[in-house]
Amino acid sequence: MELQTKGLELLSEKEQQIADKLIKEYYEKIKRQIKKDFKFRIHFKEYDKEGEKKKYSINAEVLASKKFSASDYDWDFARALHKVMIKLVNQIEHAFHSSEQK
């Protein structure tokens, strides 16, 4: 697997730890479904940096035999990342029908 991240440096140390944990967790799910080498790209963006809260936008892409991509945003970083990863896993699961293979 090749993992490329962009915008990780914009995140706080706590957010980077959350990102690392969740990416590893979802990577395992994706790896089980694809079963081949793939590239994984994830791009983090922040909006409303001047205010008290920040809005996070996350775009993720998996390149395997097909291209899968998902994006979402939220005011809560962990929730935004979960939403994107769930969309990505669902697309991959649908394409490979891995939920039916046990």
C-alpha positions in Angstrom: 0.0 0.0 0.0 1.1 3.5 -0.7 -0.3 6.1 1.6 -0.2 9.8 0.6 -1.4 12.5 2.8 -1.8 16.2 2.2 -2.7 18.8 4.7 -1.7 16.7 7.7 0.6 19.5 8.9 -2.4 21.8 9.3 -3.8 19.6 12.0 -3.0 19.8 15.7 -1.0 17.0 17.4 -4.2 15.5 18.9 -5.9 15.6 15.5 -2.9 13.9 13.8 -3.1 11.1 16.4 -6.8 10.6 15.7 -6.1 10.6 12.0 -3.3 8.0 12.4 -5.5 5.8 14.5 -8.5 5.9 12.2 -6.6 5.6 9.0 -4.9 2.4 10.3 -8.2 1.0 11.5 -10.0 1.6 8.1 -6.9 0.6 6.1 -7.2 -2.9 7.6 -10.9 -3.1 6.4 -10.0 -1.8 2.9 -7.1 -4.3 2.7 -9.3 -7.2 3.5 -11.8 -6.2 0.8 -9.4 -5.4 -2.0 -6.8 -8.2 -1.4 -4.3 -6.6 -3.8 -1.9 -3.6 -3.8 -3.6 -0.2 -3.8 -2.8 3.4 -3.4 -4.5 5.4 -0.7 -4.6 9.2 -0.8 -6.2 11.5 1.8 -6.4 15.3 1.8 -7.2 17.3 4.8 -8.5 20.9 4.7 -9.5 23.4 7.3 -12.0 26.2 7.0 -13.1 29.1 9.4 -9.7 29.1 11.0 -10.2 32.6 12.5 -13.3 31.6 14.6 -13.5 29.5 17.7 -14.3 26.3 15.8 -12.8 24.9 12.6 -14.6 23.1 9.8 -12.8 20.1 8.4 -13.1 18.9 4.8 -11.6 15.5 4.0 -11.2 13.9 0.6 -10.0 10.3 0.3 -9.2 8.2 -2.7 -8.3 4.5 -3.2 -6.7 3.5 -6.5 -6.9 -0.3 -7.0 -8.3 -2.1 -10.1 -11.0 0.7 -9.9 -10.9 4.2 -8.5 -12.9 4.9 -5.3 -13.3 8.4 -3.9 -15.2 10.0 -1.1 -15.4 13.4 0.6 -17.2 14.9 3.5 -16.9 17.7 6.0 -17.8 18.4 9.6 -17.0 20.7 12.5 -15.8 17.6 14.4 -12.5 16.2 12.9 -13.0 12.6 14.0 -16.6 12.5 12.8 -15.6 14.0 9.4 -12.9 11.3 9.0 -15.3 8.5 10.0 -17.9 9.7 7.5 -15.4 9.7 4.6 -13.9 6.4 5.5 -17.3 4.7 5.9 -18.3 6.0 2.4 -15.1 4.7 1.0 -15.5 1.2 2.6 -19.1 1.0 1.4 -18.1 1.8 -2.2 -15.3 -0.8 -2.1 -17.6 -3.4 -0.4 -20.3 -2.8 -3.1 -17.8 -3.1 -5.9 -16.1 -6.3 -4.7 -19.2 -7.7 -2.9 -16.9 -8.6 -0.1 -19.7 -8.6 2.5 -21.2 -11.7 0.8 -17.9 -13.6 0.8 -17.2 -15.1 4.2 
